[in-house]
Each structure stands twice: as C-alpha cells, then as structure tokens.
Amino acid sequence: MSKHLHLFLLAAGICVWLPAGPAMARAAGNSGTTHTLRSARQAGSIDRVVGVLEVNGVLKTPRDGKVDQSKMAVNATMVYDERTLEMSRQPSGRLRSVRHYDRAEAKIDVDKGNLAPTLRGERRLVGAQIEDAQVTLFSPQGQLTREELDLIDLPANSLLVDRLLPDGPVAQGETWAHDDDLVLTMFRLDRVAKQTLASTLTQIDADAALIEMAGRIDGAVDGVPTRIDVKGKYRFDRKTRRIDWLGLLVHEIRDAGHVGPGLEVVARLRMQIAGRDGSERLADEALAGLALEPNDALTRLVFEPERGGWRIEHDRRWFTTHTDAQLAFLRLIERGDFIAQCNIAVLDPVEPGKQATLEQFQEDIRQALGDQLGEFVEAGQKANEQDYRVLRVVARGTVSELPIEWHYYLVADKHGRQVSFTFTVEGPLARQLGQMDQQMIASLRFDPPKVAAGEKTTR
C-alpha cells in the first residue's frame, strides 16, 4: 500500500459523480452580476463530516527488468465531528481543528490479499493543523501508527476546503485559479512542478452556488513523479455560507519510489459537511488538559509488529517497507531523498547474563561486513532508563566505491529477550540521520513477560 489512501485520477470523458444534495435550479447567466462567496467558518464552529473514498486501479512493481501489475481496490469511510480552533483569513495562514471519529475504517484489496485498517478506540480524538502548506494530523491521546495516519489522511482535508472559494466577488461563468500551495496541501504532494487547477461558478440562485473544478497537476510524492488529472464539483450554501458538499474524480499515474510501488488509479472522493450546534466529545470539558497543538512527542509514530512483543517510536519520515514476525525494514525519506535504511531483527532469547559481550558483537559485525569494513569508529555499552542492556557499534567502510556508515545496536532485557538494529547510511548523509537512531533505540519497549499462574514478574 502506498503512502496515503489518496490514490486518485480521472479518465478523460468520465462525468464527475456528486453526492446527493438539494436540487438547484439552473440560473440564467448574468455576467454583470457578481456574488461574494465568502466562508463564515470561524473558531468554535462544529461540523459533522462524512467522507467516502473509493479507489480502483493497479500497482506497478519493478522486478527483474519487468513490471508486475497487481489489481487493487480501496473503500474507506470517515465519519467525524470537527470543531474549528483557528481559522485564518490569510491565504496561507494557520488552520487548526480537533475531531472525534465515530467511524474510520477501510478495506484494501490487492490481488488475493486484503487489509482492513481501523482507528483504535483510544485514538479517535484527532487534532489537525495546516500551516505553511503542511498538514499535520495527530492524536492528543498518544501516538498514531503509520496505518492509522494513512487511513485518516485523506485528500481535500475538511479543514482546508473553504480555501477553494474565490478571494473576491465573481460572476456566473467566471473562473479563478488555485495557487500551488493550495494544490500542494489539498493533494498531499511534496512538490508541484506545474498545475492548471481552477474553479468556475457554473450555477447560482438564492439558496446555493454550484462550482466546478478541473485541472492537471504535475508534481511529486516522496520525491516520486506523479501526474494527477482532477474534475470535481462543490456546493456553497448561501444561507449558512459554507461549502456543504464536495465530489472529486481523480486519475493518478505515479512512478515507483523508495517506499512504494508505482500506480495508476481512478479514485472518487465524496464529502458532506453539515453544521452542528454542539458535540459532547468536543466540549471544553472533554478537551481539558489535552494538547491540541502538535508537538514532537505526539507526532512521532509507533511501530509494533503484528505478533507484538516489542514496540518503538519513530519520526514520520521513516516508512516501513517490510515486516514479519522476525524482521522489519524501515527507510528514512527526506523530501523524496533516500537517506538511511534500518533493519530490525528479533533474535532468539538467551539466558540472562549470557548475552554477547561487546567484543563478541564487534567480531560478529567484522565477519558480516568482511572486506567492506574500513574501521570501527565507536563501540560502547550501557544500561538505559528501562534497564535494558544496549551495545552500540559504529563502523565505516565502502560498498561499490561508496562511503558507508553502519550503526549497530543490540538491545536485551533482563529476561534475555533481544532485538538488533542496523542503520545503514551513506557517509555524506550521516548528518541527516542525526540522532534519529539513538532516539529510536531509546523508545524501544518490550512487553511485560508472560508468566505462569502464581509466578511473580519483575521488570
């Protein structure tokens, strides 16, 4: 599965699907009459949002000089209340909200396999912030998993949609262009090379305005080139002065990248927004004492293998590319560049007190690297705050004439459970890895050991 569920694209000639909404009379055009379509959304507003994303297409995986194609389909549903916390009128000003999800689930089918990610009950409260063309979703109740973040990180974020409206008065039939920052944020891109997305006021009466949107976007996601064709419609309720529904039909073609296959998909997004008088889950009393702005701790993601036993926290720039009962591979991607690889291996338990010594650990590394090893730069051991024994060795060498740096860790608890970590980074990029490896190691937690009935456990 790719980075986000926002896999779209539109095949030429397909008519856009729109959610059911109040019928609109087709008003006769009057180029001399202009209309102000300005949102009344403000801090304190509470909305009920229902979003449905449907995706169909193929994943393209390069293999042995060929490209394997796998059919894929996604059906995702989000139902939540959203309380606006901050609503800037500046085009790039900060936006903030807090949501409570009543429903957040998806069904993902790829060939014969399937996944059904959901949002845990204890993570149903989610904060949203948009600033400097960046969307940050987090839970004030604790870290999300990558799967949970991807599940709720839909395109056309409900906190953002009001910025589709024109800055000034427009006449029926008039078109306005959308700037790169809005496109970047709306479609969750890293970069926009060129784009033609624009909206047109097509119908208007005393009750509502109907607006159509279309364009092509050439950009990048995680440094991977992507082309997106968009057609859509949205409705502005002139009585509430809010966009109350939106429909998008999108066709995306994306190259394969460092953390995911290429794809060609057609996607349909439907969103309905209705104002509410209040929400018990989002009342001041319910939010008291919670962090409603993102911080470093809350924006880290938690990774726990399917069979459990241990967990780590990591920066959002790390992406899992493989995981099973014994192994996990993560890649660090910075603005599309592949910075480092982290291989995690669950080792067989050893009797307490019989773990490998630092010298034995170094010798194992020497044998594993062979002629690639140039020198050992650091070697040491310590007991961390969890009273885990941590061995750390940093080595440098050469692979295919490239300077490489390896950071090796062996972490064991007093019960003999142990996990090894290998961080591999090109020498010139080691500065970008920074302290991320040590932060990940410090976050490691083993589950409490299982004991037989009547026995006591020590931690």
C-alpha positions as CSV (number, residue, x, y, z in Angstrom):
1,M,0.0,0.0,0.0
2,S,1.3,3.5,-0.9
3,K,2.0,6.3,1.5
4,H,-1.6,7.6,1.5
5,L,-5.1,6.4,0.7
6,H,-5.4,9.4,-1.5
7,L,-4.8,7.4,-4.7
8,F,-6.8,9.2,-7.5
9,L,-7.2,10.1,-11.1
10,L,-9.7,10.7,-13.8
11,A,-10.0,9.1,-17.2
12,A,-10.9,11.6,-19.8
13,G,-14.6,11.8,-20.6
14,I,-15.9,10.4,-17.3
15,C,-18.6,12.6,-15.8
16,V,-17.9,13.6,-12.2
17,W,-20.0,11.9,-9.5
18,L,-21.6,14.1,-6.9
19,P,-23.2,13.2,-3.6
20,A,-26.9,13.7,-3.3
21,G,-27.7,17.3,-2.3
22,P,-30.6,19.8,-2.6
23,A,-31.6,20.3,-6.2
24,M,-30.5,23.6,-7.8
25,A,-32.3,25.5,-10.4
26,R,-30.2,26.4,-13.4
27,A,-30.0,30.1,-13.2
28,A,-29.6,32.2,-16.3
29,G,-26.2,33.6,-16.7
30,N,-25.8,37.3,-15.9
31,S,-22.2,38.5,-16.5
32,G,-22.9,41.9,-15.0
33,T,-23.9,40.5,-11.5
34,T,-21.2,39.4,-9.1
35,H,-21.5,37.3,-6.0
36,T,-19.4,37.1,-2.8
37,L,-18.8,33.5,-1.8
38,R,-17.0,34.0,1.5
39,S,-17.0,31.3,4.1
40,A,-18.5,32.0,7.6
41,R,-16.4,29.3,9.2
42,Q,-14.8,30.6,12.4
43,A,-13.2,29.3,15.6
44,G,-15.9,27.5,17.6
45,S,-17.8,26.2,14.6
46,I,-18.7,22.5,14.8
47,D,-19.4,20.3,11.8
48,R,-20.4,16.8,11.0
49,V,-18.2,15.4,8.2
50,V,-18.8,12.2,6.2
51,G,-16.2,11.3,3.7
52,V,-16.0,8.2,1.4
53,L,-13.1,7.4,-0.8
54,E,-13.2,4.7,-3.5
55,V,-10.1,3.7,-5.5
56,N,-9.6,1.2,-8.3
57,G,-6.5,0.6,-10.4
58,V,-3.2,-1.2,-10.5
59,L,0.1,-1.2,-8.5
60,K,3.2,-1.5,-10.6
61,T,6.2,-3.2,-9.0
62,P,9.5,-3.3,-11.0
63,R,11.0,-6.8,-10.8
64,D,13.9,-8.4,-12.7
65,G,13.7,-5.8,-15.5
66,K,9.9,-6.2,-15.8
67,V,6.9,-4.6,-14.1
68,D,4.5,-6.7,-12.2
69,Q,1.0,-5.3,-12.1
70,S,-1.4,-6.1,-9.2
71,K,-5.1,-5.0,-9.2
72,M,-6.0,-3.0,-6.1
73,A,-9.2,-1.5,-4.7
74,V,-9.8,0.7,-1.7
75,N,-13.0,1.6,0.1
76,A,-12.6,4.0,3.0
77,T,-15.2,5.7,5.2
78,M,-14.7,8.5,7.7
79,V,-17.4,10.0,9.9
80,Y,-16.4,12.6,12.5
81,D,-17.4,15.8,14.3
82,E,-14.9,18.6,13.8
83,R,-14.5,21.7,16.0
84,T,-12.6,24.6,14.4
85,L,-10.0,26.0,16.7
86,E,-8.3,28.5,14.5
87,M,-9.4,29.9,11.1
88,S,-7.0,32.4,9.5
89,R,-8.4,34.6,6.7
90,Q,-4.9,34.9,5.1
91,P,-4.4,32.6,2.1
92,S,-1.5,30.7,3.9
93,G,-2.5,31.4,7.5
94,R,-2.6,28.6,10.1
95,L,-5.7,26.5,10.4
96,R,-6.5,24.2,13.4
97,S,-9.2,21.9,14.4
98,V,-9.9,18.9,16.6
99,R,-12.1,15.9,15.6
100,H,-13.7,12.9,17.1
101,Y,-14.1,10.0,14.7
102,D,-17.2,7.8,15.1
103,R,-16.1,5.8,12.2
104,A,-12.7,5.4,10.5
105,E,-12.1,2.3,8.5
106,A,-11.0,1.0,5.1
107,K,-11.0,-2.2,3.1
108,I,-7.9,-2.6,0.9
109,D,-7.8,-5.5,-1.6
110,V,-4.6,-6.2,-3.6
111,D,-4.8,-9.3,-5.7
112,K,-5.6,-12.1,-3.3
113,G,-4.5,-10.2,-0.1
114,N,-6.6,-7.7,1.9
115,L,-6.2,-5.3,4.8
116,A,-8.8,-3.7,7.0
117,P,-7.1,-0.8,8.9
118,T,-9.1,1.0,11.5
119,L,-8.6,3.7,14.1
120,R,-8.2,2.4,17.6
121,G,-10.8,3.5,20.1
122,E,-8.2,5.3,22.3
123,R,-7.1,7.3,19.2
124,R,-10.5,8.6,18.0
125,L,-9.7,12.1,19.1
126,V,-7.5,13.7,16.4
127,G,-6.1,17.2,16.1
128,A,-5.5,18.7,12.6
129,Q,-3.2,21.6,11.7
130,I,-2.4,23.2,8.4
131,E,0.5,25.6,8.2
132,D,3.0,26.5,5.5
133,A,1.3,24.1,3.1
134,Q,1.8,21.2,5.5
135,V,-0.9,19.1,7.0
136,T,-0.3,17.6,10.5
137,L,-2.7,15.1,11.9
138,F,-2.1,13.7,15.4
139,S,-3.9,12.4,18.4
140,P,-3.8,14.3,21.7
141,Q,-4.3,10.8,23.4
142,G,-1.0,9.4,22.1
143,Q,1.0,8.3,19.1
144,L,-0.7,7.0,15.9
145,T,0.6,4.1,13.9
146,R,1.6,4.6,10.2
147,E,-1.5,2.7,9.2
148,E,-3.8,4.9,11.3
149,L,-2.2,8.1,9.9
150,D,-2.5,6.9,6.3
151,L,-6.2,5.9,7.0
152,I,-7.3,9.4,8.1
153,D,-5.0,11.5,5.9
154,L,-7.5,11.9,3.0
155,P,-7.1,14.5,0.2
156,A,-9.3,17.6,0.2
157,N,-8.9,17.9,4.0
158,S,-12.2,19.2,5.5
159,L,-10.2,21.8,7.4
160,L,-9.0,23.2,4.0
161,V,-11.9,23.1,1.6
162,D,-13.1,26.6,2.3
163,R,-10.0,27.9,0.7
164,L,-11.3,26.7,-2.6
165,L,-13.7,29.7,-2.6
166,P,-12.7,32.8,-4.6
167,D,-11.0,35.7,-2.8
168,G,-13.4,38.3,-4.2
169,P,-16.7,38.7,-5.9
170,V,-17.3,36.6,-9.1
171,A,-19.9,36.4,-11.8
172,Q,-21.6,33.3,-13.0
173,G,-19.3,31.7,-15.6
174,E,-16.2,33.3,-14.1
175,T,-13.1,31.1,-13.4
176,W,-10.4,31.6,-10.7
177,A,-7.1,29.7,-10.5
178,H,-5.9,27.9,-7.4
179,D,-2.3,28.6,-6.2
180,D,0.4,26.0,-5.8
181,D,0.3,26.0,-2.0
182,L,-3.4,25.0,-2.0
183,V,-2.8,22.3,-4.6
184,L,0.2,21.0,-2.7
185,T,-1.8,20.8,0.5
186,M,-5.0,19.5,-0.9
187,F,-3.4,16.6,-2.8
188,R,-0.7,15.9,-0.2
189,L,2.2,16.5,-2.5
190,D,5.8,17.3,-1.7
191,R,6.3,19.4,-4.8
192,V,4.3,21.0,-7.6
193,A,6.1,21.4,-10.9
194,K,3.2,22.9,-12.8
195,Q,-0.6,22.8,-12.4
196,T,-3.7,24.2,-14.0
197,L,-6.3,23.6,-11.3
198,A,-9.1,26.2,-11.4
199,S,-12.7,26.6,-10.4
200,T,-15.7,28.1,-12.2
201,L,-19.0,29.4,-10.8
202,T,-21.5,27.5,-13.0
203,Q,-24.8,27.9,-11.3
204,I,-26.2,30.2,-8.6
205,D,-29.5,31.1,-7.0
206,A,-30.8,32.5,-3.7
207,D,-30.0,29.2,-1.9
208,A,-26.7,28.0,-3.2
209,A,-23.8,28.2,-5.7
210,L,-22.6,25.3,-7.6
211,I,-18.9,25.4,-8.6
212,E,-16.9,23.1,-10.9
213,M,-13.2,22.4,-10.7
214,A,-10.8,20.9,-13.1
215,G,-7.1,20.8,-13.9
216,R,-3.9,18.8,-14.3
217,I,-1.1,18.6,-11.7
218,D,2.5,17.5,-12.3
219,G,4.3,17.1,-9.0
220,A,5.9,14.6,-6.7
221,V,5.1,12.5,-3.6
222,D,8.1,11.4,-1.5
223,G,10.3,12.6,-4.5
224,V,8.4,10.3,-6.9
225,P,7.0,12.0,-10.1
226,T,3.2,11.9,-10.2
227,R,0.6,13.2,-12.7
228,I,-2.9,13.9,-11.4
229,D,-6.0,14.9,-13.5
230,V,-8.9,16.3,-11.5
231,K,-12.5,17.0,-12.0
232,G,-14.9,18.0,-9.3
233,K,-17.8,19.9,-8.0
234,Y,-18.6,21.6,-4.7
235,R,-21.7,23.4,-3.4
236,F,-21.7,26.6,-1.4
237,D,-24.8,27.1,0.8
238,R,-25.6,30.8,0.7
239,K,-27.6,30.8,3.8
240,T,-25.0,29.1,6.1
241,R,-22.2,30.5,3.9
242,R,-20.3,27.2,4.0
243,I,-19.3,24.5,1.5
244,D,-21.6,21.7,2.4
245,W,-20.6,19.0,-0.1
246,L,-17.8,18.2,-2.5
247,G,-17.1,15.5,-5.0
248,L,-13.8,14.7,-6.8
249,L,-13.0,12.3,-9.5
250,V,-9.2,11.9,-10.0
251,H,-6.8,9.9,-12.2
252,E,-3.3,9.5,-10.9
253,I,-0.2,7.9,-12.5
254,R,2.8,7.7,-10.2
255,D,6.2,6.2,-10.7
256,A,7.6,3.6,-8.3
257,G,9.6,5.1,-5.4
258,H,11.8,4.3,-2.5
259,V,9.0,3.1,-0.2
260,G,6.2,2.0,-2.6
261,P,5.3,0.7,-6.0
262,G,4.1,2.8,-8.9
263,L,0.4,3.1,-9.5
264,E,-2.3,4.0,-12.0
265,V,-5.6,4.5,-10.3
266,V,-9.0,6.2,-10.6
267,A,-10.5,7.5,-7.4
268,R,-13.7,9.0,-6.2
269,L,-14.0,11.1,-3.1
270,R,-17.3,12.3,-1.7
271,M,-17.6,14.6,1.3
272,Q,-20.6,16.1,3.1
273,I,-20.3,18.8,5.7
274,A,-23.2,19.8,8.0
275,G,-23.1,22.3,10.8
276,R,-23.9,21.2,14.3
277,D,-24.9,23.1,17.5
278,G,-22.5,21.1,19.6
279,S,-20.6,17.9,20.2
280,E,-20.2,16.3,23.7
281,R,-16.9,14.7,22.6
282,L,-15.5,18.1,21.6
283,A,-16.8,20.2,24.5
284,D,-14.4,22.2,26.6
285,E,-14.8,19.8,29.5
286,A,-13.9,16.8,27.2
287,L,-10.8,18.6,25.9
288,A,-9.5,20.0,29.2
289,G,-5.8,19.2,29.8
290,L,-5.2,17.8,26.3
291,A,-2.5,19.1,23.9
292,L,-4.4,20.5,21.0
293,E,-1.4,21.6,19.0
294,P,1.2,19.1,17.6
295,N,4.5,18.5,19.4
296,D,7.4,16.2,18.8
297,A,6.1,13.5,21.1
298,L,2.6,13.4,19.7
299,T,3.8,13.5,16.0
300,R,6.1,10.5,16.4
301,L,4.6,7.2,15.1
302,V,4.5,4.0,16.9
303,F,5.6,0.7,15.3
304,E,4.7,-2.6,16.8
305,P,5.0,-5.9,14.9
306,E,1.8,-7.8,14.3
307,R,2.6,-10.5,16.8
308,G,3.7,-7.9,19.4
309,G,6.4,-8.4,22.0
310,W,8.0,-5.0,21.5
311,R,7.4,-1.6,20.1
312,I,9.3,1.5,19.0
313,E,8.5,5.1,18.2
314,H,9.9,6.9,15.2
315,D,9.9,10.1,13.2
316,R,7.3,10.3,10.5
317,R,10.0,10.4,7.8
318,W,10.6,6.6,8.5
319,F,8.5,4.3,6.3
320,T,8.1,0.6,6.9
321,T,8.8,-1.4,3.7
322,H,8.7,-5.0,5.1
323,T,7.6,-6.6,8.4
324,D,7.0,-10.1,9.6
325,A,7.4,-12.0,12.9
326,Q,11.2,-11.7,12.9
327,L,12.2,-8.9,10.7
328,A,11.3,-5.3,9.9
329,F,12.8,-2.9,7.3
330,L,12.3,0.9,7.5
331,R,13.6,3.6,5.2
332,L,14.2,7.3,6.1
333,I,12.9,9.6,3.3
334,E,13.7,13.3,3.4
335,R,11.9,15.4,0.8
336,G,12.0,12.5,-1.6
337,D,15.6,11.5,-1.0
338,F,16.5,8.1,0.4
339,I,18.7,8.9,3.5
340,A,19.0,5.7,5.5
341,Q,17.9,2.1,6.0
342,C,17.0,0.5,9.3
343,N,16.9,-3.3,9.6
344,I,15.4,-4.7,12.8
345,A,15.7,-8.4,13.8
346,V,14.2,-10.2,16.7
347,L,16.8,-12.6,18.0
348,D,16.3,-15.8,20.0
349,P,16.2,-15.2,23.7
350,V,19.3,-16.1,25.7
351,E,19.7,-16.9,29.3
352,P,20.1,-13.8,31.5
353,G,23.7,-13.0,31.9
354,K,24.8,-14.9,28.8
355,Q,24.3,-12.2,26.2
356,A,27.0,-11.4,23.7
357,T,29.8,-9.2,25.0
358,L,30.8,-6.0,23.3
359,E,33.9,-7.7,21.9
360,Q,31.8,-10.6,20.5
361,F,29.3,-8.2,19.0
362,Q,32.1,-6.4,17.2
363,E,33.6,-9.6,15.9
364,D,30.2,-10.6,14.5
365,I,30.0,-7.3,12.7
366,R,33.5,-7.7,11.4
367,Q,32.6,-11.1,9.9
368,A,29.3,-9.8,8.5
369,L,31.0,-6.8,6.7
370,G,34.1,-8.6,5.6
371,D,36.1,-6.6,3.0
372,Q,33.6,-3.8,3.2
373,L,34.7,-2.8,6.7
374,G,37.1,0.1,6.9
375,E,37.2,0.9,10.6
376,F,35.3,0.9,13.8
377,V,34.5,4.4,14.9
378,E,32.7,3.9,18.2
379,A,32.0,1.0,20.5
380,G,30.3,1.0,23.9
381,Q,27.6,-0.4,26.1
382,K,25.3,0.9,28.8
383,A,22.1,0.2,30.7
384,N,19.3,2.6,29.6
385,E,16.4,4.1,31.5
386,Q,14.4,0.9,31.1
387,D,17.4,-1.1,32.5
388,Y,17.9,-2.7,29.1
389,R,21.5,-3.6,28.1
390,V,22.4,-1.6,25.0
391,L,25.5,-2.4,22.8
392,R,26.4,0.2,20.2
393,V,29.0,0.0,17.5
394,V,29.6,2.5,14.6
395,A,31.6,1.3,11.6
396,R,32.7,2.9,8.4
397,G,33.6,1.2,5.1
398,T,32.9,1.1,1.4
399,V,30.3,-0.6,-0.7
400,S,30.6,-0.3,-4.5
401,E,33.0,2.6,-4.0
402,L,30.5,4.5,-2.0
403,P,31.4,5.5,1.6
404,I,29.0,3.8,4.0
405,E,28.4,4.2,7.7
406,W,26.7,1.5,9.8
407,H,25.2,2.0,13.3
408,Y,24.7,-1.4,15.0
409,Y,22.7,-1.9,18.2
410,L,22.0,-5.0,20.3
411,V,19.3,-4.4,23.0
412,A,18.4,-7.0,25.6
413,D,16.3,-7.0,28.7
414,K,17.0,-8.9,32.0
415,H,14.8,-11.8,30.8
416,G,17.1,-12.5,27.8
417,R,14.8,-11.1,25.1
418,Q,16.9,-9.2,22.5
419,V,16.5,-7.2,19.3
420,S,19.2,-6.0,16.9
421,F,19.1,-2.8,14.8
422,T,21.3,-2.0,11.9
423,F,21.2,1.6,10.5
424,T,22.9,2.0,7.1
425,V,23.6,5.4,5.6
426,E,25.9,6.9,3.0
427,G,28.7,8.8,4.7
428,P,27.8,12.2,3.4
429,L,24.2,11.7,4.6
430,A,25.1,10.7,8.2
431,R,24.4,14.2,9.4
432,Q,20.8,14.0,8.2
433,L,20.3,10.8,10.2
434,G,21.5,12.8,13.2
435,Q,20.3,11.3,16.5
436,M,17.3,9.5,15.0
437,D,18.9,6.1,15.5
438,Q,19.6,6.7,19.2
439,Q,16.1,8.2,19.7
440,M,14.5,5.1,18.1
441,I,16.6,2.8,20.4
442,A,15.7,4.8,23.5
443,S,12.0,4.3,22.6
444,L,12.2,0.5,22.5
445,R,9.8,-1.2,24.9
446,F,9.5,-4.9,25.5
447,D,6.0,-6.2,26.5
448,P,5.8,-7.4,30.1
449,P,6.9,-11.1,30.0
450,K,4.2,-13.8,30.2
451,V,4.4,-15.8,33.4
452,A,2.8,-19.0,34.6
453,A,-0.1,-18.7,37.1
454,G,1.1,-18.0,40.6
455,E,4.5,-16.7,39.5
456,K,5.6,-13.1,40.0
457,T,7.2,-11.0,37.3
458,T,9.9,-8.4,37.7
459,R,10.5,-5.5,35.4
